[in-house]
Amino acid sequence: MLQSENSRFVASSKEPPEAIPAAELVALTLAFVRRNGRTILVWLAITMSAAIVYLLTATPRFTGEAVLYIEAPKVRSLDPERRTENPTDSMTIESQVEILQSDAIVEAVVGKLGLAEDPSFVAGGRSFLGDVLSLFSSVTNRSILSPTRQAMRIVHNNLGVVRSGLSAVIRVDYLDKDPERAARIANAVAVTYVNSRVDARRKAAESASAWLSDGLKELQQKAAAAEGKLQEFRAKNDISAQATLSDLQATANTYRRLYDSSLERYAESVQQE
């Protein structure tokens, strides 16, 4: 019984396959090439012809670039003793990258440059699928996208907005067959974004100016009233009422300091506006 099991074990063992000699492998390869040489040459000619046709007919593409630096927002506290400046963190930078690619910015650029009314821009930025969809819409008399939305889609497809490493620098790239238009669109995206931020800060400054203007009137009235009470008390009382006089003096001084600091902040807000 034991001998039979040993016999089965020996019979089931396999020797590793022998490696094909290099000379034999070369001979097999040459034989395959000789048998299929015509087919290989045909496919090689087709591939080279397609490559040459592409190089001759492909439209060159150019990249326009604009660079933005996102500075840290300066936050002015209502407390005159506290003036802080917030650092520019990664979340702030990434948020600005998303804003630069938003529909609001792209739509403003399309309108500013008149891209929806530019036939060369619409035709040059449309893909084969876009041509098929346009043909289908014309046959069925149905509009899939308005000219503005179509131009916006083209801008979105060719617009690239990336943060430069971990810095506060954002690079805006636009790809187009016309180098001048590529530069115009990249710059327009950057300028539109900057103008939107300036407009937002201007509105914030206007709001702060209005609030400070109303507060100044009230503080001026309180300061004048406190100083009036101080002068009236001095006229009616002698030096023995020193404690009350000190309280009135302190109140008048407090309102005067608040008025002066608010007036300074109001002047700064007007200057920012």
C-alpha positions in Angstrom: 0.0 0.0 0.0 2.8 2.4 0.9 4.6 1.6 -2.3 1.6 2.4 -4.4 1.1 5.8 -2.7 4.8 6.6 -3.4 4.3 5.7 -7.0 1.3 8.0 -7.4 3.3 10.9 -5.8 6.2 10.4 -8.2 3.9 10.3 -11.2 2.1 13.5 -10.2 5.3 15.6 -9.9 6.1 17.8 -12.9 9.4 19.2 -14.2 9.6 23.0 -14.8 9.4 23.9 -18.5 12.7 24.5 -20.3 13.5 28.0 -21.4 13.4 28.7 -25.2 16.8 29.4 -26.5 17.4 33.0 -27.7 18.3 31.9 -31.2 15.1 29.9 -31.5 13.0 32.8 -30.2 14.5 35.1 -32.8 13.8 32.6 -35.5 10.2 32.2 -34.4 9.8 36.0 -34.4 11.2 36.4 -37.9 9.0 33.6 -39.2 5.9 35.4 -37.8 7.0 38.7 -39.4 7.5 36.9 -42.8 4.1 35.3 -42.6 2.3 38.5 -41.6 4.6 41.1 -43.1 2.0 42.5 -45.6 -0.6 42.9 -42.8 1.9 44.6 -40.5 3.0 47.0 -43.3 -0.6 47.9 -44.1 -1.4 48.8 -40.5 1.8 50.7 -40.1 1.0 52.7 -43.3 -2.5 53.4 -42.0 -1.2 54.6 -38.6 1.4 56.8 -40.1 -1.1 58.3 -42.6 -3.5 59.1 -39.9 -0.8 60.7 -37.8 0.3 62.9 -40.8 -3.3 63.9 -41.6 -3.9 64.9 -37.9 -0.7 66.9 -37.8 -1.6 68.7 -41.1 -5.2 69.4 -40.1 -5.1 69.8 -36.3 -5.7 73.4 -35.2 -2.9 74.6 -32.8 -4.1 75.5 -29.3 -2.7 78.4 -27.2 -2.9 79.0 -23.5 -3.6 82.4 -22.0 -2.6 82.9 -18.4 -3.4 85.3 -15.6 -2.0 85.2 -12.1 -3.8 86.3 -8.9 -2.6 86.8 -5.4 -5.2 86.4 -2.6 -4.2 88.8 0.2 -5.2 88.3 3.8 -8.5 90.0 4.6 -8.1 92.9 7.1 -10.8 92.8 9.8 -11.4 96.0 11.7 -13.0 95.4 15.1 -15.6 97.9 16.5 -13.4 98.0 19.5 -10.7 100.7 18.9 -8.3 98.7 21.0 -8.4 95.7 18.8 -7.2 95.6 15.2 -6.7 92.2 13.7 -5.6 90.7 10.4 -6.8 87.2 9.5 -4.2 84.9 7.8 -5.1 83.5 4.4 -5.8 79.9 5.0 -6.2 77.0 2.6 -10.0 77.0 2.9 -10.1 80.6 1.8 -7.9 80.0 -1.2 -9.8 77.0 -2.3 -13.0 78.9 -2.0 -11.7 81.6 -4.3 -10.7 79.0 -6.8 -14.3 77.8 -6.9 -15.6 81.4 -7.2 -13.3 82.0 -10.2 -14.9 79.0 -12.0 -18.5 79.9 -11.0 -21.3 80.6 -13.5 -21.5 84.2 -12.2 -17.9 85.0 -13.2 -18.1 83.0 -16.5 -21.4 84.6 -17.5 -20.0 88.1 -16.8 -17.0 87.3 -19.0 -19.2 86.0 -21.8 -21.3 89.2 -21.7 -18.3 91.5 -21.4 -16.4 90.1 -24.4 -19.5 89.4 -26.5 -18.5 85.7 -26.9 -22.1 84.5 -27.5 -22.3 86.8 -30.6 -18.9 85.7 -31.9 -19.4 82.9 -34.6 -15.8 82.0 -34.6 -15.7 81.4 -30.9 -18.9 79.3 -30.8 -17.9 77.3 -33.8 -14.3 76.8 -32.7 -15.2 75.7 -29.2 -17.9 73.3 -30.2 -17.2 69.5 -30.2 -18.5 66.9 -32.7 -21.2 66.0 -30.2 -22.1 69.7 -30.0 -22.5 69.9 -33.7 -24.8 66.9 -33.8 -26.9 68.3 -31.0 -27.1 71.7 -32.8 -28.1 69.9 -36.1 -30.8 68.0 -34.2 -32.1 71.1 -32.6 -32.3 72.9 -35.9 -34.2 70.0 -37.5 -36.7 69.7 -34.7 -36.9 73.4 -34.3 -36.0 73.1 -30.6 -33.3 75.1 -28.8 -31.2 73.0 -26.4 -29.0 75.9 -25.2 -29.2 79.6 -25.5 -26.2 81.3 -27.2 -25.1 82.6 -23.8 -25.3 79.2 -22.1 -23.5 77.6 -25.1 -20.7 80.2 -24.8 -20.5 79.6 -21.1 -20.2 75.9 -21.6 -17.3 76.4 -24.0 -15.5 78.7 -21.5 -16.0 76.2 -18.7 -14.6 73.4 -20.9 -11.4 75.4 -21.7 -10.9 77.3 -18.4 -8.4 76.0 -15.8 -8.1 77.5 -12.3 -5.5 76.0 -10.0 -3.8 77.0 -6.8 0.0 77.3 -7.1 1.2 74.7 -4.6 0.4 75.8 -1.0 0.8 79.5 -1.7 -1.8 82.2 -1.9 -1.3 82.5 -5.7 -4.0 81.3 -8.1 -3.2 80.7 -11.8 -6.0 81.2 -14.4 -5.4 79.4 -17.7 -7.6 79.5 -20.9 -7.0 77.3 -23.9 -8.1 78.6 -27.4 -7.0 78.4 -31.0 -6.7 82.2 -31.1 -3.8 83.3 -28.8 -5.1 86.8 -28.4 -8.5 85.6 -27.5 -7.0 83.1 -25.0 -5.2 86.0 -23.3 -8.3 88.2 -23.4 -10.5 85.6 -21.8 -7.9 84.6 -19.1 -7.5 88.3 -18.2 -11.2 89.0 -18.3 -11.8 86.1 -15.8 -9.2 87.6 -13.5 -10.4 91.2 -13.8 -14.1 90.2 -13.4 -13.2 88.3 -10.2 -11.2 91.3 -8.8 -14.0 93.7 -9.7 -16.5 91.5 -7.9 -14.3 91.5 -4.7 -13.8 95.2 -5.0 -17.6 95.7 -5.4 -18.3 93.5 -2.3 -15.8 95.5 -0.2 -17.2 98.8 -1.4 -20.7 97.7 -0.4 -19.3 96.6 3.0 -17.6 100.0 3.4 -20.8 101.8 2.5 -22.7 99.8 5.1 -20.1 100.5 7.7 -20.1 104.2 6.8 -23.9 104.4 7.1 -23.8 102.6 10.5 -21.0 104.8 11.8 -22.7 108.0 10.5 -25.8 107.2 12.5 -23.7 106.3 15.6 -21.7 109.5 15.3 -24.8 111.6 15.6 -25.9 109.8 18.7 -22.4 109.9 20.3 -22.1 113.6 19.5 -25.4 114.3 21.2 -24.4 112.3 24.3 -21.0 113.9 24.5 -22.5 117.4 24.2 -25.1 116.5 26.9 -22.5 115.1 29.3 -20.3 118.2 28.9 -23.3 120.5 29.4 -24.2 118.7 32.6 -20.6 119.1 33.8 -20.5 122.8 33.1 -23.9 123.3 34.7 -22.8 121.4 37.8 -19.7 123.5 38.1 -21.6 126.7 37.9 -24.1 125.7 40.6 -21.9 123.9 43.1 -18.7 124.6 45.0 -15.6 122.4 45.4 -17.2 120.3 48.2 -19.1 118.3 45.5 -15.9 116.9 44.2 -17.1 113.2 43.9 -20.1 114.1 41.7 -17.9 116.4 39.7 -15.4 113.6 39.0 -18.2 111.3 37.9 -19.5 113.9 35.5 -16.0 114.6 34.2 -15.4 110.8 33.6 -18.7 110.4 31.8 -18.0 113.4 29.5 -14.4 112.1 28.8 -15.8 108.6 27.9 -18.3 110.0 25.4 -15.7 112.3 23.9 -13.2 109.4 23.4 -15.9 107.2 21.9 -16.9 110.0 19.6 -13.3 110.7 18.5 -12.5 107.0 17.8 -15.8 106.5 15.9 -15.0 109.6 13.9 -11.6 108.1 13.0 -13.2 104.8 11.9 -15.8 106.7 9.9 -13.0 108.6 8.1 -11.2 105.2 7.3 -14.4 103.6 6.0 -15.0 106.6 3.7 -11.4 106.3 2.5 -11.9 102.6 1.8 -15.1 103.3 0.0 
